[in-house]
Amino acid sequence: MGSFLPLGAWVRSPSLRSWPVLVFVMLVTIPPVAIVVFYNHPDLATFDQAARILAAYFALAWLLLIGVIVRPAGISKLLLIVVVAVALVTQVPLAITLEQTLHSSNSNLLASVFTIGVPEELAKAIPVIVIALVARRRLTPSDYLFLGAVSGLVFGASEAELYLTNGAGLGHGAAPDLVAALEFVWRFPTDPITHACWAGITGYFIGLATTGRYKWFQVCWVGLAMASILHGLNDWNALNGHWGWIAVVVGSGLLFLTYAKASPPASAAREAGGSTAPAPASAQATARPTAATYDIEAELAALKKQLPDNAG
């Protein structure tokens, strides 16, 4: 009966209680929740709630995909919760304060980079820096890249939700602008992942500094500068919404993937920085004999037992 309805596997198998599985379950659950919330009470308050749920949905979807691609070895559920919590508390207030102080503008590239890119990328780096101060050398650069991506997902989802709820006539009693509606809806899948890519690049360089392979002042600014320039190009009026903007978004994604696969393994990080973190499961697996090796050894042992009988 267990083969037909293996519910006991949830109790026995840790893999079915891993964070990717939990994210998958949440992705299945969130859409009907959002529909029920708004359908039962279709007003401004529930519109805002549904927008937050929709923002969280796409952020979780991207989180699941990024987790599969990066496969961070040292990230626990607790670290994810800490990053999300710090991001929710610090990111938006800090970014808004800095942008207002700098009189943010995207009218030219220089202003777009320094008054929008730098403040927002700095705000997204704060949760990663908090983890770096606590975990120090126990994590690899790819782990920090993943944490940066999580921080970026939170920021991008928050930004998309704010754009939608404050959009042109959307949910505020006025006749909706259909062009604006489509633009704001498309922000939900695009904003989280682009912010995740930029923040992940920053996180990677923070990781390089925490492993001890480089001094923090040698590398931390590199990731922040790259992310800020890409962010500024993305928001620049001359590119945003045009074909060149697509090139910036695609380039950001490819650069993120490059750093995700370029991170040194945990063993190299330990040798360079003295970390005591355990090796990834893949590295440990190479030290153990495979199932095929065990089968060959068993066959040899059986043959040795049979040889004396045959000789006699």
Beta strands, then each sheet from edge to edge (+ up, - down):
end
